[in-house]
């Protein structure tokens, strides 16, 4: 597989941010967009259950083998790569963060795959007990 080009952004639920993002992604030949705080009215296909994250495939040659969603994250599988996109509010209790990480771990088990992940806000995806912005 060729090198994939990603663009990850928090759109702040603004339509104008989405419009600019799509234009920029086309200009930069981005393959996959990983978005958080998406505009819920614009309704993408690959979103999490809360509609806080979205994955958008810009490269029409990429074929998604599988995809799924959870509370605060969604994922796709392309070839032997699983790509996770998650969003964690900075003030969620550690128990909610741990549940999200456990959910991701249960999906990603098994097989011989490569993994990529992204998050936004104050806690990186996969990092327990990371300081919030207020604690830094």
Secondary structure, DSSP 8 states (H G I E B T S, - for coil): -----EEEEE-TT-HHHHHHHHHHHHHTT-SEEEEES--TTT--SSB-TTS-EEEEE--TT---SEEEEETTEEEEEETTEEEEEEE--TT--HHHHHHHHHHHHHHH-SSS-EEEEEEESSS-TT-TT---TTT-
